[in-house]
Amino acid sequence: MSYYPTRQLCNVGVTLLDCEHRTPKASPVGYPYVAIPNIKKGRLDLSEVRLISKEDFESWTKKTKPQAGDIIVTRRARVGDTAVVPLGLDCAIGQNLVILRSDGSKLDQSYLRWALQGPIYEEQVRKFMNVGAVFDRLNCADIPKFEIPVPPLPEQRAIARILGSLDNKIELNHRQNKTLEAMAEAIFRQWFIEEADDGWEETTIENVCVRIASGGTPSTKVGEYYNGDINWYSTRELSDTFLYESSTKITNSGLENSSAKMFPENTVLIAICAAPTVGRLGILANDATFNQSACGFIADENKICFEYLYLHLLFSRQKLNNIASGSAQQNLNVKIIKNFEILLPPSNIVQKLKCVVRPIFQQIKLNTKQIMTLEKLRDTLLPKLMSGDVRVDYS
C-alpha cells in the first residue's frame, strides 16, 4: 500500500523503446551489446559483455539508441530486472530488453530508476507476467500499464538523491575493489608467471593444503534443516570475491544430517560443476558451508598463503575449464583438483607475497562488507520511501 497516488507509466510521460528483434555477430572490438546476463542488481555488468562492430552498432541503434539515465528492463528469463545506463556509455540493447524513458513532465527519470525496484514494482511484474513452459516473459504492450507511486516532482528528486547517494558509494567501492584486484593480479603475474624461477618445485594442490573437500546439500524435504543461522553457499553465489552472507542458510541439524561441512574464514572455494559456473571462485569471510558443486581449500600457511592459492586458481581458470570441457558432464571433481599442479616458491618469496597482497585482500574484504551493509540499507529504505512510510524533506 502506498501513501502516494499510483499512476500507470503510460500516463506520466514514460515511453517504452523496443529492441531490434535480431542478434548481431560478435566482434573482437567495437561497441557493447547489452544482453540479459549483463543486467545484475540494478546496474550493468560489462565485464563479459559482447562487442559488436561499428556497422552493426549503427544499425541496431537506429530505432533505439540508449542514453544516460535510461532504464533497461528485461522481458524474459529474469523477468523485470532493471539497470540504468551510465554516463558516457555508447551501447546497443539485445533481444528481450526494452528501455523506459520519461519526458520529465510528471516523472523524474532518476526517480523512475528507483520506482522500478522494490516490492511495489515486483508486484506489478507478477501481475503482468506471462508464465511459460520454458521462460516467463513480459509483453511490450503490458509494461506501460505498470502502476507506480507518483509523489510530487520535488519529492521524487529528493527520494532519488537519497537512494542515489547510497548507490554511488556502493559503486565507488565496487570500482575500488576492481582496482585492488587488478593490482594483486599484476603482482602475481609478474612474480609467479613472468619471472618464475625454473628451479621452483612443482607439486600438487593437495600437497599445499591442509584440507580439500566438496560440500553437500541437506535434504530439501526436511524443513528443520533450513532457515537457520549457518551460511550455505551455492555456486551461483561465487563471484571471485569474499563471501559474507549466503542467500540460503541451514541449521545445525541440516549440517549434521548431510554431507555439508563447515569450513573456516579464508577458505578458498571453486565451482566444480554446472557450466557456466565452473572455475568461479570465492573466499569465505567467516565460517560457512556450501553445496556439492563447490570444492573448498584450506591453504597450509607453512607452505603458501590463501591469497597465493586464490590467485593461482584464478590464473588457471581457462586450463581448468579445458579439463572440464573434455569430460562428458563438463565438470571437475575433487580428485582432479587435488592433483592439479601448482608451483611452490621458496618460503621467503611466499612470505614477501603475503606482506604485499594481504593488505590488498583485507581492503577488498572491508569494501565488500561495506557494499553488503549499504545494499541492505538501500534495499530496506527503498520500499519505505516508495510507500511514503518514510517521508523526505524536499523544501
N, C-alpha and C positions, 0 to 999 in steps of 0.2 A: 504494500500500500504506500502511495506517495502523497506527501503533503502538497506537492506541486501539481498543476494540471498536466495531464498527459495528452500528447498530440501525435498523430501519425507523421512519419518522416516526410511524406509527400506533401503535407500541409504546412510545413515550416521551412520550406525553401531548400530541401535536400534533394539532390539529383543523383540517380544511380547511373553509373557509366559501366557498360559491359566490356568484357574482354573480347579478343579475337578467338573464335572457336576453331582453332588450329594450333599446331605446335611447330615452331621453327627449329632448324637444325642447330645443334650446339656448335660453338666456335671456340678456338683456343684463346682468343682475345676478343674484346668487344664490350657490350653493354649487359648489365644484369637482367636476367629474365626471371622475375619473381614467381615462384610456384608455391603450392600449399605447404611443402615442408619448410619453406623459408619463413613462415609466419609462426612465431613462438612467443607466448606470454605477452601479447600486446605490442611486440616490436618485430622488426625484420632482422633475421639472422642470415647474413650474406656470406658466411664463412664457406659454405659449399654451394653457392648459387651458380646456376648455369649461365654461361655467357652466350650472346648471340651477336651476329655480325651487324655492322652499321646499316647495311641494306635492310636486313630483317627488322632491326630496331625501328627504322623509319616507317616500314610497312606496318608493324604491329602497334605503332603509336599514332597512326593517322586518325583512328576513331577515338581512342582513349589514351591520352598521354598523362601519366601520373605527375602530380605536382606536390610540392612540400605541403604537409598537413592533411593530404588526402587520407581517407581511411580505407584500407583494403580489407575486404570481407571474404571469407572462404564460404563457398556454397556447397561443397561436398567433402566427404571424409570427416575431418574435424570441423563440422559444420558450425559456422558462426564465429570462428576465431577471427581476430582483427589485428591489424598492425597499422601504424601511422608511417607515412612516407617522410623521411627526414629531409632537412635542407641539403641541397647540393647533389641529390641522387637523381641521375637520369636512368630510368629503368622502364621495362615493359612488364605487363602482368600476364600471367599464364591462364590456362583454361580453368574454369570453375572459380574464378576470382572476379569480384566486382569492386568498383570504387564508389564511395559515398562522399559527396562534396556539397557543402552548404553555401548558399549565396550570402549568408551573413545577416539577412534581414530579420530573422526571428531566432536563428540558432547560430551560436558562435562555433566555428569549426574546431577550435581547441576543446570546447566543451563536448562536442559531438564525439570526440575520441573517447571520452570517459563515459558518456551515456551509452556507448556500445560495449560496455563491460559491466560485470556485476549481475546480481540476481534478477533485477528488473528486466534487463536485456536478455538474459538467459531464458527467462520465462517466455519472451516473445519468440525466441529461436525455437523453443519446444512447441509453441502454439502453431507455427507455420511450417515446421519441418516435415518433409515427406520421408517416411521411413521406408527404405528399400531393402531388398534381399541381400544386396552386396554393399551399397553405400546409401547412407541417408543424404538428403540434399535439400537445399532451399531453391525456390524458383525466383527468378529475377522480378517477376510481377508481384511477389509477396513481400519482398524486403521493404519497399517503400511504405507498406502498410504497418510496419512496426511502430508501436506506440512507446514513446519515451517521455520522461518528466521534462517539462519546459519551464524553468524558473525565468524571471526577468533577465534580460541580457547582462546587466551588470553583475547579477548573482551568478550567472553561468560563468562569466570570466573569472570571478573570484574562486569558484569551485575548481575551475581548470588550473588556476595558478597554484592552489594548494596541492592538488594531486600531481601537477606537473613538476613542482619543486622536489617532491619526493622521488618522482621518476627520474628526474635529471641526476640526482645523487646516486640512484641505482645504476644509471647508465655510466656515470663517471667511474664508479667502482668496477663495472664490467670492463671499461676501457683500460683502467689501470692494471687490472688483472691480465688483460691481453698483453700489455707491455711487459709486465713482470714475467709472464710465461715465456715470451719471446726471448727475454734476457737469459733465463735459465736454460732454454733450449740451445741458444747460441753458445753458451759456455760448454754445455755437454758436447755439442757438435765439434767444437774446436779441440777440446781436451781429449775426447774419447773416440772420435771418428777421424778427424783430420790429422791429429798429432798423436794418435795411439802408438804405443811402443810395440814393436813386433815381439818383444820378449815377455810381454804381459801374459799371464796364464789364461788359457781358455778353459772354462768349466761349464757346468750346467746351472740353471736357476735353482734347482733343488739343493745344490751344494752351497748356496749363499743365502738360504732362507732357513729359519727355524721351524716354519710350518707353511704348508701349502695344502689347500683343500677347497673343494667346491662346497656350495651351500645346499640348502634344502627348503622345501615348502611344506608347512603344516597343512593338514587336510582342510580344505575349504568347506567341508561338510560339517565340521565341528566348530560351532560358533565361539566356544570358550577359548579357542586358540588365537582369536583375533581381537583387535581393538584394545590391545594392552599398551605397554609403555616401552617396548623393545623395538628399536628401528629394524626394519626388514626391507632390504632394497631389491628391486627388480632391475634387470639390465637396462631397461628403458631410462632409468634414473642416472645411469653412468654418463657423465658429460665431461670427462677429463678435468675434473677439479675436485675440491673437498666436498664430502657428503656430510651434511649436518642433520637433516631430518627427512625420513622416508615418508612417502605418501601412505604406506600401509605399515601398521605396527602389529606385533604379535605379543602374546602373553608368555609368561614362564612355562605354562602348561603346553603351549604350542611349541616352544623351544625344546622342551624335554621329550615331547612325543613326536618328534620329526627328525630329519637329518640336518636341519638347520643348526648352525654352530655360531657361537659368539666369538667375534674377533675384536682385537683392541684398536685403539686410536693408532693412526699411521699405517694401518694395513692397506696395502695396495690391492684394488680389485680390478679384474679384467673380465669382460664379457666373452664367454667361450662358445656360446650357442646363439642361434637365431639371427641370421643375416637380416638387416644390415648392421646390427649392433656388435658383431664380432670385432674384438680388439678395442672397444671403448674402455676407458679407464676411470677409476675413481679412487679417492683416498679417504678413508674413514676419519672423520673429525672427532668421533667418540666411539665407544663400544657399540657394535651393531652386528646384525645378521644379514643374510642375503639368500637369494634363491639358487637353485642348482645350475642355472645358466651362467653363473659367475664363479670365478675362482679367486681366492684370497691368498695373498703372500705376506708373511711377516718376515722382513729382512733381518738377517743376522748382522747386527750393528758392529760386531767384531770384524766383519769382512767387508760389508758395504753399508750404505745408508739407504733408507727407504726412498729418498729423492733420486739416488742413482738408479735404483730398480725401476722406479716410475718412468724416468726419462729413457732408460734403455728400452722398456716396453713400448713407449710412445714412438721411438725411432724405429722400432722393429714391427710396427703395425702392418705395413704392407707385406713383409715377409710372413707374418703370422696369418694374414688374410689369404696369402697364396697357399699356405699349408691347408687352411680351412677350405678353400675353394677346390682343392684337389681331392677332398673326401666326398662321399656320396651325400652326406647331410649338410655339407658346407659348415661344419662345426669344428671346434678344437675340443680337446679333453685334457684332463689333469695330467695324464701321462705325457702327452706332447709338451705341455707347458713345463713340467718338471725337467724334461730332457732338452729344453731349448737352450741354446748356447748363449753364454754371456762372458764378456771379458772381465777378469778380476785384476784390477790395477793394484799396485803396491799400496799398503795401508796409508802411507803418507800422502799419496795422491787422493785417495778416498777422503781422508781427513780434511785435506785442502778444499775439496769439492763441498764437503759438508759445511765448512766455515763460510764458504762463499754463497751457496744456494739456500742453506737453511733459513737465513733471514728473508730471502725472497719468498720461499714457500710459506713462511709464517705470515708475511704480509698478505699473500694471496688468501690464506686461511682467514685472517681477520676481515679482509674485504668481503669474502664470501659470507661470513657470518653477518656482517652489516647489511649486505644485499638481502639476505633472508629476513632480517629484522625489519628493514624498510619495506619490503614487499608485503609482509604481514600487516604492518601499519597501514600502508596504502590500501590493501585489499579489505581491511576492516573498516577503514574510513569511507571508502568509495560508496557502498550501499547506504550508509548513514547520510552522506551528503546528497545522494541522488533522491532519497526518500524525503529529505527535509528534516529527519530526526536530529541532525546537526546542522545548524544554520551558520552562515558566514557573514561577517561584516563587509559589505561592499560599498559603504558610503564614501 
